[in-house]
């Protein structure tokens, strides 16, 4: 039920904003920026924190100060639980959504907040290395889920074609995680 609620709210928000934005005169869809970065993620449960890779794309403006975005994250974590159990988790997230830029006067950076939907591919595995021959020695499985992410951060212009960014993200579904990401965005520029 939680998944259906998240999906319904996110779709309603996205389509209402998109339909309102379509009536605006500043509708400009296309690849404007692309970039990548690193993150420090803290997954739920006993998995433990790890480093993540991130990709981001600016896909255009559909309303004043609202921008379409694409994002991807990848992280992997292996750890031992007790003496004889070795666990491994891998998560790949591909998503899209919108972000809103807050205009602040005389500030060198541009803060934003946003959210979107994500397709999450989660893979887990475990190996039992203990002496018992009655227990299964290993197992693994892969799940595909639709989830959501919310995020907030700021961009800082380095030069006319490059911006640095830092942001906080919360991801739900698959393995829920909280992450802090930083990286660089490159723009097409004129």
C-alpha positions in Angstrom: 0.0 0.0 0.0 2.9 2.4 0.8 4.3 1.9 -2.7 1.0 2.6 -4.4 0.6 5.8 -2.3 4.1 7.0 -3.1 3.5 6.3 -6.8 0.1 8.0 -6.9 1.3 11.2 -5.1 4.4 11.5 -7.2 2.5 10.9 -10.5 -0.1 13.4 -9.5 2.4 16.1 -8.6 4.5 15.5 -11.7 1.6 15.5 -14.2 -0.1 18.6 -12.6 3.2 20.5 -12.7 3.9 19.3 -16.3 0.4 20.3 -17.5 0.7 23.7 -15.9 4.2 24.1 -17.3 3.1 23.2 -20.8 0.9 26.4 -20.8 3.9 28.5 -20.0 5.9 30.3 -22.7 9.3 29.1 -21.4 8.9 25.4 -22.2 12.4 24.3 -23.3 13.0 20.6 -23.3 16.5 19.1 -24.1 19.8 18.1 -22.6 21.2 21.2 -21.0 23.6 19.9 -18.4 25.3 16.6 -17.6 27.5 15.7 -14.8 28.6 13.2 -12.1 29.7 13.0 -8.6 30.3 10.9 -5.5 28.1 10.3 -2.5 28.2 8.9 0.9 25.0 6.8 1.4 23.6 5.3 4.6 21.2 2.5 3.7 18.5 1.3 6.1 19.0 -1.8 8.2 22.4 -3.3 9.2 24.0 -2.8 5.8 26.3 0.1 6.9 27.4 3.2 5.0 29.2 3.2 1.7 30.4 5.3 -1.2 28.1 5.9 -4.2 28.6 7.0 -7.8 26.0 9.6 -9.1 25.0 10.9 -12.5 22.8 13.9 -13.1 21.3 15.5 -16.2 19.4 18.8 -16.7 16.6 18.1 -19.2 15.1 21.5 -19.7 12.7 24.0 -18.2 9.0 23.5 -18.1 8.0 26.4 -15.9 9.8 29.5 -14.6 12.4 28.2 -12.1 11.2 24.5 -12.5 13.6 22.2 -14.3 13.3 18.6 -15.4 16.1 16.4 -14.2 17.4 12.9 -14.7 19.5 11.1 -12.1 21.2 7.8 -11.5 23.1 6.3 -8.5 25.1 3.1 -7.9 26.4 1.7 -4.7 27.6 -1.7 -3.5 28.4 -2.9 0.0 29.8 -6.2 1.3 30.0 -7.0 5.0 30.3 -9.9 7.4 27.5 -10.6 9.9 28.5 -12.8 12.8 31.3 -15.2 12.1 30.0 -17.3 9.2 27.8 -15.0 7.1 29.0 -12.8 4.3 26.4 -10.4 2.8 26.5 -8.3 -0.3 24.1 -5.5 -1.5 24.1 -3.7 -4.8 21.7 -1.0 -5.8 21.2 0.8 -9.1 18.8 3.7 -9.3 17.5 5.4 -12.5 15.0 8.3 -12.2 13.6 11.6 -13.3 11.8 14.4 -11.7 11.7 18.2 -11.2 13.7 20.7 -9.2 12.8 24.2 -8.1 15.5 26.9 -7.9 15.1 29.5 -5.1 16.2 32.9 -6.1 18.2 34.7 -3.4 19.7 38.1 -4.0 23.4 38.6 -3.6 24.1 35.0 -3.0 27.0 33.2 -4.9 25.1 29.9 -5.0 21.7 28.8 -6.2 19.7 26.6 -3.7 17.1 24.1 -5.0 14.7 21.4 -3.8 13.0 18.7 -5.8 11.8 15.1 -6.1 10.9 12.4 -8.6 10.3 8.8 -9.4 13.0 6.2 -9.6 13.3 2.7 -11.0 15.4 0.7 -8.5 17.3 -2.5 -9.2 18.4 -4.1 -5.9 20.5 -7.2 -5.7 21.4 -9.1 -2.5 23.4 -12.2 -1.8 24.8 -14.1 1.1 27.3 -16.9 1.7 27.4 -19.2 4.7 31.0 -20.3 5.4 30.4 -22.2 8.6 30.9 -25.9 9.3 27.3 -27.1 9.1 26.4 -29.1 6.0 22.6 -28.8 6.8 22.4 -25.1 6.0 22.2 -23.7 2.5 25.6 -22.4 1.5 24.5 -19.3 -0.5 21.6 -17.5 -2.0 20.9 -14.3 -4.0 18.0 -12.4 -5.6 17.3 -9.3 -7.5 14.3 -7.0 -7.0 13.0 -4.2 -9.3 10.9 -1.5 -7.7 9.4 1.9 -8.4 10.3 4.3 -5.7 10.8 8.0 -5.1 13.5 10.4 -4.2 13.4 13.9 -2.6 16.5 16.1 -2.6 17.7 19.5 -1.7 21.0 21.2 -2.4 22.8 24.1 -4.0 24.8 24.8 -7.2 27.8 27.1 -7.4 29.1 28.4 -10.7 32.8 27.7 -11.3 32.8 29.2 -14.8 30.1 29.8 -17.5 30.0 26.2 -18.5 30.7 24.4 -15.2 28.9 24.3 -11.8 29.7 22.5 -8.6 26.8 21.0 -6.7 26.2 19.5 -3.2 23.0 17.9 -2.2 21.1 15.7 0.3 18.9 12.9 -1.1 16.4 10.5 0.5 15.5 7.4 -1.5 12.6 5.1 -0.7 12.0 1.6 -2.1 14.5 -1.0 -3.0 16.9 -0.4 -0.1 15.9 3.0 1.4 18.9 5.3 1.9 19.9 8.8 2.9 22.8 10.2 0.9 25.1 13.3 0.7 26.3 13.9 -2.9 28.7 16.4 -4.5 30.0 16.7 -8.0 30.2 18.8 -11.2 27.7 19.7 -13.9 28.7 20.7 -17.4 26.4 22.8 -19.5 26.2 23.2 -23.3 26.6 27.0 -23.0 26.3 29.4 -25.8 
